[in-house]
């Protein structure tokens, strides 16, 4: 038996389905073969030319349980979710300048740029009494690795300060050391995701990051192990979004 993950990014048991870019086959294959996760890959966002057009954190926003917002160009993905009982809304006009679904949910909070976030996300947060934390960083999901319901890792100074002011335990790491084609570097939230309550997997070898010991110590505080997918450098794939888990 399986069920939808209750809170975005925060599975409580073994993940059985996830959304992830299909652009880097080596990471996808390792997740499928070693962890037996059924992967859904979104279509490229039509208004984006860079590598991030394939990214899950640009195309899909999980609101919690069976509720999703999906880029209108990924209607096939929306249909797949709908067939398994999900409630799916479509979102248009996503672009690199206006990444409307790239928000970071914690259990009862959301980190986002209010000026660049889809209105339906705001309405959901108001209904569910989820605290909205504003940052000028438009790519909050990409910039933030979720470790627990009140614990994150980021290299972004604005998100770091925002978390500290709002009693979110946050580890600040240095920028860089994560690859993303066409850019100087990628981001920590874009190269990882929880696939179990205590298992944070990375697209690439997290042990190569210069802040690895601090990252490992921080995650251990929350009973979370860090696991690399392969031996290559970390690569920003737009995150691994858990959708369903064992019931």
Biotite code that builds the C-alpha atoms (Angstrom):
import biotite.structure as struc

atoms = struc.array([
    struc.Atom([0.000, 0.000, 0.000], chain_id="A", res_id=1, res_name="UNK", atom_name="CA", element="C"),
    struc.Atom([1.093, 3.564, -0.672], chain_id="A", res_id=2, res_name="UNK", atom_name="CA", element="C"),
    struc.Atom([-0.211, 7.057, -0.064], chain_id="A", res_id=3, res_name="UNK", atom_name="CA", element="C"),
    struc.Atom([0.572, 10.629, -1.046], chain_id="A", res_id=4, res_name="UNK", atom_name="CA", element="C"),
    struc.Atom([3.211, 12.382, 1.041], chain_id="A", res_id=5, res_name="UNK", atom_name="CA", element="C"),
    struc.Atom([1.297, 14.537, 3.542], chain_id="A", res_id=6, res_name="UNK", atom_name="CA", element="C"),
    struc.Atom([3.656, 17.521, 3.602], chain_id="A", res_id=7, res_name="UNK", atom_name="CA", element="C"),
    struc.Atom([5.786, 18.640, 0.619], chain_id="A", res_id=8, res_name="UNK", atom_name="CA", element="C"),
    struc.Atom([9.425, 17.469, 0.734], chain_id="A", res_id=9, res_name="UNK", atom_name="CA", element="C"),
    struc.Atom([8.826, 15.549, 3.989], chain_id="A", res_id=10, res_name="UNK", atom_name="CA", element="C"),
    struc.Atom([8.171, 11.822, 3.488], chain_id="A", res_id=11, res_name="UNK", atom_name="CA", element="C"),
    struc.Atom([7.727, 9.796, 6.656], chain_id="A", res_id=12, res_name="UNK", atom_name="CA", element="C"),
    struc.Atom([8.462, 6.405, 5.106], chain_id="A", res_id=13, res_name="UNK", atom_name="CA", element="C"),
    struc.Atom([10.006, 4.875, 1.970], chain_id="A", res_id=14, res_name="UNK", atom_name="CA", element="C"),
    struc.Atom([9.223, 6.928, -1.138], chain_id="A", res_id=15, res_name="UNK", atom_name="CA", element="C"),
    struc.Atom([7.636, 4.978, -3.988], chain_id="A", res_id=16, res_name="UNK", atom_name="CA", element="C"),
    struc.Atom([7.015, 7.811, -6.498], chain_id="A", res_id=17, res_name="UNK", atom_name="CA", element="C"),
    struc.Atom([8.896, 11.047, -7.164], chain_id="A", res_id=18, res_name="UNK", atom_name="CA", element="C"),
    struc.Atom([9.160, 13.825, -9.730], chain_id="A", res_id=19, res_name="UNK", atom_name="CA", element="C"),
    struc.Atom([12.623, 14.393, -11.148], chain_id="A", res_id=20, res_name="UNK", atom_name="CA", element="C"),
    struc.Atom([14.239, 15.678, -14.312], chain_id="A", res_id=21, res_name="UNK", atom_name="CA", element="C"),
    struc.Atom([14.965, 13.003, -16.896], chain_id="A", res_id=22, res_name="UNK", atom_name="CA", element="C"),
    struc.Atom([17.752, 15.101, -18.373], chain_id="A", res_id=23, res_name="UNK", atom_name="CA", element="C"),
    struc.Atom([20.558, 13.332, -16.475], chain_id="A", res_id=24, res_name="UNK", atom_name="CA", element="C"),
    struc.Atom([19.956, 9.650, -17.020], chain_id="A", res_id=25, res_name="UNK", atom_name="CA", element="C"),
    struc.Atom([22.704, 8.428, -14.682], chain_id="A", res_id=26, res_name="UNK", atom_name="CA", element="C"),
    struc.Atom([20.959, 9.836, -11.594], chain_id="A", res_id=27, res_name="UNK", atom_name="CA", element="C"),
    struc.Atom([17.524, 8.714, -12.708], chain_id="A", res_id=28, res_name="UNK", atom_name="CA", element="C"),
    struc.Atom([18.705, 5.176, -13.408], chain_id="A", res_id=29, res_name="UNK", atom_name="CA", element="C"),
    struc.Atom([20.390, 4.870, -10.026], chain_id="A", res_id=30, res_name="UNK", atom_name="CA", element="C"),
    struc.Atom([17.260, 5.996, -8.190], chain_id="A", res_id=31, res_name="UNK", atom_name="CA", element="C"),
    struc.Atom([15.113, 3.556, -10.159], chain_id="A", res_id=32, res_name="UNK", atom_name="CA", element="C"),
    struc.Atom([17.485, 0.589, -9.962], chain_id="A", res_id=33, res_name="UNK", atom_name="CA", element="C"),
    struc.Atom([18.784, 0.983, -6.404], chain_id="A", res_id=34, res_name="UNK", atom_name="CA", element="C"),
    struc.Atom([15.775, 2.461, -4.641], chain_id="A", res_id=35, res_name="UNK", atom_name="CA", element="C"),
    struc.Atom([12.926, 1.191, -6.865], chain_id="A", res_id=36, res_name="UNK", atom_name="CA", element="C"),
    struc.Atom([11.241, 4.589, -7.084], chain_id="A", res_id=37, res_name="UNK", atom_name="CA", element="C"),
    struc.Atom([8.793, 5.235, -9.902], chain_id="A", res_id=38, res_name="UNK", atom_name="CA", element="C"),
    struc.Atom([9.960, 8.490, -11.508], chain_id="A", res_id=39, res_name="UNK", atom_name="CA", element="C"),
    struc.Atom([7.784, 11.047, -13.296], chain_id="A", res_id=40, res_name="UNK", atom_name="CA", element="C"),
    struc.Atom([9.704, 13.543, -15.445], chain_id="A", res_id=41, res_name="UNK", atom_name="CA", element="C"),
    struc.Atom([8.076, 16.827, -16.509], chain_id="A", res_id=42, res_name="UNK", atom_name="CA", element="C"),
    struc.Atom([8.199, 18.195, -20.046], chain_id="A", res_id=43, res_name="UNK", atom_name="CA", element="C"),
    struc.Atom([10.543, 21.156, -20.664], chain_id="A", res_id=44, res_name="UNK", atom_name="CA", element="C"),
    struc.Atom([9.095, 24.538, -19.685], chain_id="A", res_id=45, res_name="UNK", atom_name="CA", element="C"),
    struc.Atom([8.459, 26.202, -23.058], chain_id="A", res_id=46, res_name="UNK", atom_name="CA", element="C"),
    struc.Atom([9.550, 29.726, -22.057], chain_id="A", res_id=47, res_name="UNK", atom_name="CA", element="C"),
    struc.Atom([12.923, 28.653, -20.618], chain_id="A", res_id=48, res_name="UNK", atom_name="CA", element="C"),
    struc.Atom([15.999, 28.007, -22.741], chain_id="A", res_id=49, res_name="UNK", atom_name="CA", element="C"),
    struc.Atom([18.524, 26.932, -20.092], chain_id="A", res_id=50, res_name="UNK", atom_name="CA", element="C"),
    struc.Atom([19.093, 23.589, -18.420], chain_id="A", res_id=51, res_name="UNK", atom_name="CA", element="C"),
    struc.Atom([16.506, 24.439, -15.769], chain_id="A", res_id=52, res_name="UNK", atom_name="CA", element="C"),
    struc.Atom([13.692, 23.975, -18.283], chain_id="A", res_id=53, res_name="UNK", atom_name="CA", element="C"),
    struc.Atom([13.759, 20.270, -17.383], chain_id="A", res_id=54, res_name="UNK", atom_name="CA", element="C"),
    struc.Atom([13.755, 20.823, -13.613], chain_id="A", res_id=55, res_name="UNK", atom_name="CA", element="C"),
    struc.Atom([11.018, 19.485, -11.367], chain_id="A", res_id=56, res_name="UNK", atom_name="CA", element="C"),
    struc.Atom([11.209, 22.558, -9.122], chain_id="A", res_id=57, res_name="UNK", atom_name="CA", element="C"),
    struc.Atom([10.317, 24.730, -12.131], chain_id="A", res_id=58, res_name="UNK", atom_name="CA", element="C"),
    struc.Atom([7.448, 22.534, -13.322], chain_id="A", res_id=59, res_name="UNK", atom_name="CA", element="C"),
    struc.Atom([5.720, 21.102, -10.272], chain_id="A", res_id=60, res_name="UNK", atom_name="CA", element="C"),
    struc.Atom([4.601, 22.430, -6.899], chain_id="A", res_id=61, res_name="UNK", atom_name="CA", element="C"),
    struc.Atom([3.361, 19.870, -4.396], chain_id="A", res_id=62, res_name="UNK", atom_name="CA", element="C"),
    struc.Atom([0.945, 21.571, -2.002], chain_id="A", res_id=63, res_name="UNK", atom_name="CA", element="C"),
    struc.Atom([0.611, 18.504, 0.188], chain_id="A", res_id=64, res_name="UNK", atom_name="CA", element="C"),
    struc.Atom([-1.189, 15.163, 0.101], chain_id="A", res_id=65, res_name="UNK", atom_name="CA", element="C"),
    struc.Atom([-2.887, 14.770, -3.306], chain_id="A", res_id=66, res_name="UNK", atom_name="CA", element="C"),
    struc.Atom([-2.784, 18.440, -4.364], chain_id="A", res_id=67, res_name="UNK", atom_name="CA", element="C"),
    struc.Atom([-0.409, 19.675, -7.079], chain_id="A", res_id=68, res_name="UNK", atom_name="CA", element="C"),
    struc.Atom([0.146, 22.619, -9.404], chain_id="A", res_id=69, res_name="UNK", atom_name="CA", element="C"),
    struc.Atom([1.861, 21.695, -12.677], chain_id="A", res_id=70, res_name="UNK", atom_name="CA", element="C"),
    struc.Atom([3.261, 23.683, -15.594], chain_id="A", res_id=71, res_name="UNK", atom_name="CA", element="C"),
    struc.Atom([0.671, 23.707, -18.381], chain_id="A", res_id=72, res_name="UNK", atom_name="CA", element="C"),
    struc.Atom([3.224, 22.260, -20.802], chain_id="A", res_id=73, res_name="UNK", atom_name="CA", element="C"),
    struc.Atom([3.386, 19.096, -18.657], chain_id="A", res_id=74, res_name="UNK", atom_name="CA", element="C"),
    struc.Atom([-0.271, 18.171, -19.116], chain_id="A", res_id=75, res_name="UNK", atom_name="CA", element="C"),
    struc.Atom([0.741, 14.506, -19.546], chain_id="A", res_id=76, res_name="UNK", atom_name="CA", element="C"),
    struc.Atom([2.248, 14.597, -16.063], chain_id="A", res_id=77, res_name="UNK", atom_name="CA", element="C"),
    struc.Atom([-0.918, 16.248, -14.754], chain_id="A", res_id=78, res_name="UNK", atom_name="CA", element="C"),
    struc.Atom([-2.999, 13.509, -16.395], chain_id="A", res_id=79, res_name="UNK", atom_name="CA", element="C"),
    struc.Atom([-0.820, 10.811, -14.783], chain_id="A", res_id=80, res_name="UNK", atom_name="CA", element="C"),
    struc.Atom([-1.331, 12.372, -11.371], chain_id="A", res_id=81, res_name="UNK", atom_name="CA", element="C"),
    struc.Atom([-5.045, 12.710, -12.018], chain_id="A", res_id=82, res_name="UNK", atom_name="CA", element="C"),
    struc.Atom([-5.385, 9.031, -12.877], chain_id="A", res_id=83, res_name="UNK", atom_name="CA", element="C"),
    struc.Atom([-4.034, 8.147, -9.439], chain_id="A", res_id=84, res_name="UNK", atom_name="CA", element="C"),
    struc.Atom([-6.478, 10.381, -7.603], chain_id="A", res_id=85, res_name="UNK", atom_name="CA", element="C"),
    struc.Atom([-4.582, 13.678, -7.398], chain_id="A", res_id=86, res_name="UNK", atom_name="CA", element="C"),
    struc.Atom([-6.140, 17.130, -7.662], chain_id="A", res_id=87, res_name="UNK", atom_name="CA", element="C"),
    struc.Atom([-4.070, 19.004, -10.247], chain_id="A", res_id=88, res_name="UNK", atom_name="CA", element="C"),
    struc.Atom([-4.162, 22.620, -11.396], chain_id="A", res_id=89, res_name="UNK", atom_name="CA", element="C"),
    struc.Atom([-2.253, 23.940, -14.404], chain_id="A", res_id=90, res_name="UNK", atom_name="CA", element="C"),
    struc.Atom([-0.021, 27.008, -14.265], chain_id="A", res_id=91, res_name="UNK", atom_name="CA", element="C"),
    struc.Atom([0.972, 29.095, -17.289], chain_id="A", res_id=92, res_name="UNK", atom_name="CA", element="C"),
    struc.Atom([3.536, 31.788, -18.091], chain_id="A", res_id=93, res_name="UNK", atom_name="CA", element="C"),
    struc.Atom([6.390, 30.231, -16.143], chain_id="A", res_id=94, res_name="UNK", atom_name="CA", element="C"),
    struc.Atom([9.762, 31.682, -17.151], chain_id="A", res_id=95, res_name="UNK", atom_name="CA", element="C"),
    struc.Atom([13.296, 32.071, -15.821], chain_id="A", res_id=96, res_name="UNK", atom_name="CA", element="C"),
    struc.Atom([12.329, 35.579, -14.679], chain_id="A", res_id=97, res_name="UNK", atom_name="CA", element="C"),
    struc.Atom([9.039, 34.403, -13.201], chain_id="A", res_id=98, res_name="UNK", atom_name="CA", element="C"),
    struc.Atom([9.525, 30.912, -11.691], chain_id="A", res_id=99, res_name="UNK", atom_name="CA", element="C"),
    struc.Atom([6.045, 30.809, -10.189], chain_id="A", res_id=100, res_name="UNK", atom_name="CA", element="C"),
    struc.Atom([6.234, 27.294, -8.724], chain_id="A", res_id=101, res_name="UNK", atom_name="CA", element="C"),
    struc.Atom([9.790, 27.459, -7.345], chain_id="A", res_id=102, res_name="UNK", atom_name="CA", element="C"),
    struc.Atom([8.881, 27.740, -3.661], chain_id="A", res_id=103, res_name="UNK", atom_name="CA", element="C"),
    struc.Atom([10.118, 25.874, -0.599], chain_id="A", res_id=104, res_name="UNK", atom_name="CA", element="C"),
    struc.Atom([7.487, 24.318, 1.647], chain_id="A", res_id=105, res_name="UNK", atom_name="CA", element="C"),
    struc.Atom([8.225, 23.211, 5.175], chain_id="A", res_id=106, res_name="UNK", atom_name="CA", element="C"),
    struc.Atom([5.526, 21.650, 7.366], chain_id="A", res_id=107, res_name="UNK", atom_name="CA", element="C"),
    struc.Atom([3.777, 24.887, 8.365], chain_id="A", res_id=108, res_name="UNK", atom_name="CA", element="C"),
    struc.Atom([5.801, 27.502, 6.475], chain_id="A", res_id=109, res_name="UNK", atom_name="CA", element="C"),
    struc.Atom([6.670, 28.471, 2.933], chain_id="A", res_id=110, res_name="UNK", atom_name="CA", element="C"),
    struc.Atom([9.793, 30.329, 1.794], chain_id="A", res_id=111, res_name="UNK", atom_name="CA", element="C"),
    struc.Atom([9.147, 32.238, -1.417], chain_id="A", res_id=112, res_name="UNK", atom_name="CA", element="C"),
    struc.Atom([9.379, 35.499, -3.294], chain_id="A", res_id=113, res_name="UNK", atom_name="CA", element="C"),
    struc.Atom([5.852, 36.868, -2.965], chain_id="A", res_id=114, res_name="UNK", atom_name="CA", element="C"),
    struc.Atom([6.237, 38.824, -6.195], chain_id="A", res_id=115, res_name="UNK", atom_name="CA", element="C"),
    struc.Atom([7.110, 35.728, -8.243], chain_id="A", res_id=116, res_name="UNK", atom_name="CA", element="C"),
    struc.Atom([4.800, 33.096, -6.763], chain_id="A", res_id=117, res_name="UNK", atom_name="CA", element="C"),
    struc.Atom([1.641, 31.667, -8.315], chain_id="A", res_id=118, res_name="UNK", atom_name="CA", element="C"),
    struc.Atom([-1.534, 33.106, -6.764], chain_id="A", res_id=119, res_name="UNK", atom_name="CA", element="C"),
    struc.Atom([-3.014, 29.662, -6.170], chain_id="A", res_id=120, res_name="UNK", atom_name="CA", element="C"),
    struc.Atom([-0.110, 28.845, -3.853], chain_id="A", res_id=121, res_name="UNK", atom_name="CA", element="C"),
    struc.Atom([-0.909, 31.934, -1.781], chain_id="A", res_id=122, res_name="UNK", atom_name="CA", element="C"),
    struc.Atom([-4.581, 31.024, -1.594], chain_id="A", res_id=123, res_name="UNK", atom_name="CA", element="C"),
    struc.Atom([-3.698, 27.524, -0.433], chain_id="A", res_id=124, res_name="UNK", atom_name="CA", element="C"),
    struc.Atom([-1.357, 28.876, 2.257], chain_id="A", res_id=125, res_name="UNK", atom_name="CA", element="C"),
    struc.Atom([-4.036, 31.253, 3.537], chain_id="A", res_id=126, res_name="UNK", atom_name="CA", element="C"),
    struc.Atom([-6.625, 28.468, 3.736], chain_id="A", res_id=127, res_name="UNK", atom_name="CA", element="C"),
    struc.Atom([-4.248, 26.085, 5.476], chain_id="A", res_id=128, res_name="UNK", atom_name="CA", element="C"),
    struc.Atom([-2.737, 28.770, 7.755], chain_id="A", res_id=129, res_name="UNK", atom_name="CA", element="C"),
    struc.Atom([0.752, 28.205, 6.391], chain_id="A", res_id=130, res_name="UNK", atom_name="CA", element="C"),
    struc.Atom([3.099, 31.048, 7.338], chain_id="A", res_id=131, res_name="UNK", atom_name="CA", element="C"),
    struc.Atom([4.439, 32.882, 4.266], chain_id="A", res_id=132, res_name="UNK", atom_name="CA", element="C"),
    struc.Atom([8.084, 33.966, 4.589], chain_id="A", res_id=133, res_name="UNK", atom_name="CA", element="C"),
    struc.Atom([9.173, 36.416, 1.886], chain_id="A", res_id=134, res_name="UNK", atom_name="CA", element="C"),
    struc.Atom([12.651, 36.455, 0.360], chain_id="A", res_id=135, res_name="UNK", atom_name="CA", element="C"),
    struc.Atom([13.964, 38.290, -2.685], chain_id="A", res_id=136, res_name="UNK", atom_name="CA", element="C"),
    struc.Atom([15.409, 34.967, -3.865], chain_id="A", res_id=137, res_name="UNK", atom_name="CA", element="C"),
    struc.Atom([13.015, 33.846, -6.611], chain_id="A", res_id=138, res_name="UNK", atom_name="CA", element="C"),
    struc.Atom([14.397, 30.287, -6.675], chain_id="A", res_id=139, res_name="UNK", atom_name="CA", element="C"),
    struc.Atom([13.661, 29.277, -3.096], chain_id="A", res_id=140, res_name="UNK", atom_name="CA", element="C"),
    struc.Atom([13.160, 25.566, -3.793], chain_id="A", res_id=141, res_name="UNK", atom_name="CA", element="C"),
    struc.Atom([16.366, 25.347, -5.787], chain_id="A", res_id=142, res_name="UNK", atom_name="CA", element="C"),
    struc.Atom([18.309, 27.241, -3.128], chain_id="A", res_id=143, res_name="UNK", atom_name="CA", element="C"),
    struc.Atom([17.089, 25.264, -0.106], chain_id="A", res_id=144, res_name="UNK", atom_name="CA", element="C"),
    struc.Atom([17.721, 21.653, 0.867], chain_id="A", res_id=145, res_name="UNK", atom_name="CA", element="C"),
    struc.Atom([14.977, 20.442, 3.230], chain_id="A", res_id=146, res_name="UNK", atom_name="CA", element="C"),
    struc.Atom([16.338, 18.182, 5.973], chain_id="A", res_id=147, res_name="UNK", atom_name="CA", element="C"),
    struc.Atom([13.357, 18.195, 8.343], chain_id="A", res_id=148, res_name="UNK", atom_name="CA", element="C"),
    struc.Atom([10.129, 20.048, 9.038], chain_id="A", res_id=149, res_name="UNK", atom_name="CA", element="C"),
    struc.Atom([12.097, 22.928, 10.569], chain_id="A", res_id=150, res_name="UNK", atom_name="CA", element="C"),
    struc.Atom([15.635, 22.353, 9.272], chain_id="A", res_id=151, res_name="UNK", atom_name="CA", element="C"),
    struc.Atom([17.256, 23.411, 5.986], chain_id="A", res_id=152, res_name="UNK", atom_name="CA", element="C"),
    struc.Atom([20.602, 23.919, 4.261], chain_id="A", res_id=153, res_name="UNK", atom_name="CA", element="C"),
    struc.Atom([21.328, 26.859, 1.960], chain_id="A", res_id=154, res_name="UNK", atom_name="CA", element="C"),
    struc.Atom([24.123, 28.922, 0.445], chain_id="A", res_id=155, res_name="UNK", atom_name="CA", element="C"),
    struc.Atom([21.787, 31.882, -0.047], chain_id="A", res_id=156, res_name="UNK", atom_name="CA", element="C"),
    struc.Atom([22.414, 34.692, 2.451], chain_id="A", res_id=157, res_name="UNK", atom_name="CA", element="C"),
    struc.Atom([18.869, 36.098, 2.295], chain_id="A", res_id=158, res_name="UNK", atom_name="CA", element="C"),
    struc.Atom([17.278, 32.709, 2.961], chain_id="A", res_id=159, res_name="UNK", atom_name="CA", element="C"),
    struc.Atom([19.782, 32.067, 5.751], chain_id="A", res_id=160, res_name="UNK", atom_name="CA", element="C"),
    struc.Atom([18.875, 35.324, 7.520], chain_id="A", res_id=161, res_name="UNK", atom_name="CA", element="C"),
    struc.Atom([15.162, 34.754, 6.955], chain_id="A", res_id=162, res_name="UNK", atom_name="CA", element="C"),
    struc.Atom([15.368, 31.308, 8.536], chain_id="A", res_id=163, res_name="UNK", atom_name="CA", element="C"),
    struc.Atom([17.270, 32.578, 11.542], chain_id="A", res_id=164, res_name="UNK", atom_name="CA", element="C"),
    struc.Atom([14.661, 35.296, 12.150], chain_id="A", res_id=165, res_name="UNK", atom_name="CA", element="C"),
    struc.Atom([11.875, 32.718, 11.994], chain_id="A", res_id=166, res_name="UNK", atom_name="CA", element="C"),
    struc.Atom([13.359, 30.042, 14.261], chain_id="A", res_id=167, res_name="UNK", atom_name="CA", element="C"),
    struc.Atom([14.180, 27.651, 11.438], chain_id="A", res_id=168, res_name="UNK", atom_name="CA", element="C"),
    struc.Atom([17.373, 25.692, 12.050], chain_id="A", res_id=169, res_name="UNK", atom_name="CA", element="C"),
    struc.Atom([19.595, 26.503, 9.082], chain_id="A", res_id=170, res_name="UNK", atom_name="CA", element="C"),
    struc.Atom([23.093, 25.528, 7.973], chain_id="A", res_id=171, res_name="UNK", atom_name="CA", element="C"),
    struc.Atom([24.877, 28.071, 5.766], chain_id="A", res_id=172, res_name="UNK", atom_name="CA", element="C"),
    struc.Atom([27.289, 26.552, 3.255], chain_id="A", res_id=173, res_name="UNK", atom_name="CA", element="C"),
    struc.Atom([29.526, 28.244, 0.717], chain_id="A", res_id=174, res_name="UNK", atom_name="CA", element="C"),
    struc.Atom([28.361, 28.952, -2.824], chain_id="A", res_id=175, res_name="UNK", atom_name="CA", element="C"),
    struc.Atom([29.501, 26.848, -5.749], chain_id="A", res_id=176, res_name="UNK", atom_name="CA", element="C"),
    struc.Atom([30.813, 23.278, -6.019], chain_id="A", res_id=177, res_name="UNK", atom_name="CA", element="C"),
    struc.Atom([27.565, 22.193, -7.689], chain_id="A", res_id=178, res_name="UNK", atom_name="CA", element="C"),
    struc.Atom([27.459, 22.006, -11.488], chain_id="A", res_id=179, res_name="UNK", atom_name="CA", element="C"),
    struc.Atom([24.719, 23.327, -13.755], chain_id="A", res_id=180, res_name="UNK", atom_name="CA", element="C"),
    struc.Atom([25.290, 23.563, -17.505], chain_id="A", res_id=181, res_name="UNK", atom_name="CA", element="C"),
    struc.Atom([25.310, 27.151, -18.757], chain_id="A", res_id=182, res_name="UNK", atom_name="CA", element="C"),
    struc.Atom([25.812, 28.672, -15.299], chain_id="A", res_id=183, res_name="UNK", atom_name="CA", element="C"),
    struc.Atom([28.714, 29.358, -12.974], chain_id="A", res_id=184, res_name="UNK", atom_name="CA", element="C"),
    struc.Atom([27.226, 26.939, -10.470], chain_id="A", res_id=185, res_name="UNK", atom_name="CA", element="C"),
    struc.Atom([24.014, 25.300, -9.306], chain_id="A", res_id=186, res_name="UNK", atom_name="CA", element="C"),
    struc.Atom([22.307, 25.100, -5.914], chain_id="A", res_id=187, res_name="UNK", atom_name="CA", element="C"),
    struc.Atom([22.030, 22.705, -2.992], chain_id="A", res_id=188, res_name="UNK", atom_name="CA", element="C"),
    struc.Atom([18.246, 22.259, -3.086], chain_id="A", res_id=189, res_name="UNK", atom_name="CA", element="C"),
    struc.Atom([18.478, 21.391, -6.757], chain_id="A", res_id=190, res_name="UNK", atom_name="CA", element="C"),
    struc.Atom([20.744, 18.420, -6.212], chain_id="A", res_id=191, res_name="UNK", atom_name="CA", element="C"),
    struc.Atom([18.952, 16.491, -3.485], chain_id="A", res_id=192, res_name="UNK", atom_name="CA", element="C"),
    struc.Atom([15.712, 15.266, -1.959], chain_id="A", res_id=193, res_name="UNK", atom_name="CA", element="C"),
    struc.Atom([14.436, 13.095, 0.879], chain_id="A", res_id=194, res_name="UNK", atom_name="CA", element="C"),
    struc.Atom([13.412, 9.607, -0.271], chain_id="A", res_id=195, res_name="UNK", atom_name="CA", element="C"),
    struc.Atom([12.681, 8.418, 3.256], chain_id="A", res_id=196, res_name="UNK", atom_name="CA", element="C"),
    struc.Atom([12.338, 10.207, 6.571], chain_id="A", res_id=197, res_name="UNK", atom_name="CA", element="C"),
    struc.Atom([16.012, 9.554, 7.293], chain_id="A", res_id=198, res_name="UNK", atom_name="CA", element="C"),
    struc.Atom([17.562, 9.409, 3.814], chain_id="A", res_id=199, res_name="UNK", atom_name="CA", element="C"),
    struc.Atom([18.649, 12.469, 1.834], chain_id="A", res_id=200, res_name="UNK", atom_name="CA", element="C"),
    struc.Atom([20.024, 11.509, -1.583], chain_id="A", res_id=201, res_name="UNK", atom_name="CA", element="C"),
    struc.Atom([22.226, 13.747, -3.718], chain_id="A", res_id=202, res_name="UNK", atom_name="CA", element="C"),
    struc.Atom([22.679, 13.836, -7.493], chain_id="A", res_id=203, res_name="UNK", atom_name="CA", element="C"),
    struc.Atom([26.430, 13.297, -7.369], chain_id="A", res_id=204, res_name="UNK", atom_name="CA", element="C"),
    struc.Atom([28.925, 12.736, -4.600], chain_id="A", res_id=205, res_name="UNK", atom_name="CA", element="C"),
    struc.Atom([28.110, 14.995, -1.640], chain_id="A", res_id=206, res_name="UNK", atom_name="CA", element="C"),
    struc.Atom([31.402, 13.917, -0.052], chain_id="A", res_id=207, res_name="UNK", atom_name="CA", element="C"),
    struc.Atom([33.240, 16.087, -2.590], chain_id="A", res_id=208, res_name="UNK", atom_name="CA", element="C"),
    struc.Atom([31.628, 19.272, -1.275], chain_id="A", res_id=209, res_name="UNK", atom_name="CA", element="C"),
    struc.Atom([34.058, 21.280, 0.899], chain_id="A", res_id=210, res_name="UNK", atom_name="CA", element="C"),
    struc.Atom([31.376, 21.665, 3.575], chain_id="A", res_id=211, res_name="UNK", atom_name="CA", element="C"),
    struc.Atom([30.527, 17.981, 3.616], chain_id="A", res_id=212, res_name="UNK", atom_name="CA", element="C"),
    struc.Atom([31.500, 17.386, 7.253], chain_id="A", res_id=213, res_name="UNK", atom_name="CA", element="C"),
    struc.Atom([29.251, 20.229, 8.392], chain_id="A", res_id=214, res_name="UNK", atom_name="CA", element="C"),
    struc.Atom([26.443, 18.985, 6.151], chain_id="A", res_id=215, res_name="UNK", atom_name="CA", element="C"),
    struc.Atom([26.748, 15.456, 7.500], chain_id="A", res_id=216, res_name="UNK", atom_name="CA", element="C"),
    struc.Atom([26.811, 16.651, 11.130], chain_id="A", res_id=217, res_name="UNK", atom_name="CA", element="C"),
    struc.Atom([23.777, 18.883, 10.568], chain_id="A", res_id=218, res_name="UNK", atom_name="CA", element="C"),
    struc.Atom([21.675, 16.156, 8.958], chain_id="A", res_id=219, res_name="UNK", atom_name="CA", element="C"),
    struc.Atom([22.708, 13.639, 11.617], chain_id="A", res_id=220, res_name="UNK", atom_name="CA", element="C"),
    struc.Atom([21.154, 15.929, 14.227], chain_id="A", res_id=221, res_name="UNK", atom_name="CA", element="C"),
    struc.Atom([17.827, 15.126, 12.573], chain_id="A", res_id=222, res_name="UNK", atom_name="CA", element="C"),
    struc.Atom([18.459, 11.415, 12.084], chain_id="A", res_id=223, res_name="UNK", atom_name="CA", element="C"),
    struc.Atom([19.076, 11.886, 8.363], chain_id="A", res_id=224, res_name="UNK", atom_name="CA", element="C"),
    struc.Atom([21.830, 10.134, 6.395], chain_id="A", res_id=225, res_name="UNK", atom_name="CA", element="C"),
    struc.Atom([23.357, 11.707, 3.272], chain_id="A", res_id=226, res_name="UNK", atom_name="CA", element="C"),
    struc.Atom([23.742, 9.331, 0.328], chain_id="A", res_id=227, res_name="UNK", atom_name="CA", element="C"),
    struc.Atom([25.446, 10.055, -3.018], chain_id="A", res_id=228, res_name="UNK", atom_name="CA", element="C"),
    struc.Atom([24.080, 8.901, -6.354], chain_id="A", res_id=229, res_name="UNK", atom_name="CA", element="C"),
    struc.Atom([27.305, 7.951, -8.132], chain_id="A", res_id=230, res_name="UNK", atom_name="CA", element="C"),
    struc.Atom([30.832, 9.310, -7.826], chain_id="A", res_id=231, res_name="UNK", atom_name="CA", element="C"),
    struc.Atom([30.617, 12.364, -10.078], chain_id="A", res_id=232, res_name="UNK", atom_name="CA", element="C"),
    struc.Atom([30.503, 15.994, -8.967], chain_id="A", res_id=233, res_name="UNK", atom_name="CA", element="C"),
    struc.Atom([27.229, 17.296, -7.567], chain_id="A", res_id=234, res_name="UNK", atom_name="CA", element="C"),
    struc.Atom([24.860, 18.427, -10.307], chain_id="A", res_id=235, res_name="UNK", atom_name="CA", element="C"),
    struc.Atom([21.763, 20.606, -9.999], chain_id="A", res_id=236, res_name="UNK", atom_name="CA", element="C"),
    struc.Atom([18.906, 18.585, -11.535], chain_id="A", res_id=237, res_name="UNK", atom_name="CA", element="C"),
    struc.Atom([16.081, 20.676, -10.051], chain_id="A", res_id=238, res_name="UNK", atom_name="CA", element="C"),
    struc.Atom([15.628, 18.522, -6.980], chain_id="A", res_id=239, res_name="UNK", atom_name="CA", element="C"),
    struc.Atom([13.942, 15.216, -6.237], chain_id="A", res_id=240, res_name="UNK", atom_name="CA", element="C"),
    struc.Atom([10.310, 15.776, -5.231], chain_id="A", res_id=241, res_name="UNK", atom_name="CA", element="C"),
    struc.Atom([8.764, 12.913, -3.248], chain_id="A", res_id=242, res_name="UNK", atom_name="CA", element="C"),
    struc.Atom([5.149, 12.284, -4.244], chain_id="A", res_id=243, res_name="UNK", atom_name="CA", element="C"),
    struc.Atom([4.067, 8.943, -2.756], chain_id="A", res_id=244, res_name="UNK", atom_name="CA", element="C"),
    struc.Atom([5.374, 6.763, 0.069], chain_id="A", res_id=245, res_name="UNK", atom_name="CA", element="C"),
    struc.Atom([4.633, 3.401, 1.629], chain_id="A", res_id=246, res_name="UNK", atom_name="CA", element="C"),
    struc.Atom([1.624, 3.506, 3.906], chain_id="A", res_id=247, res_name="UNK", atom_name="CA", element="C"),
])
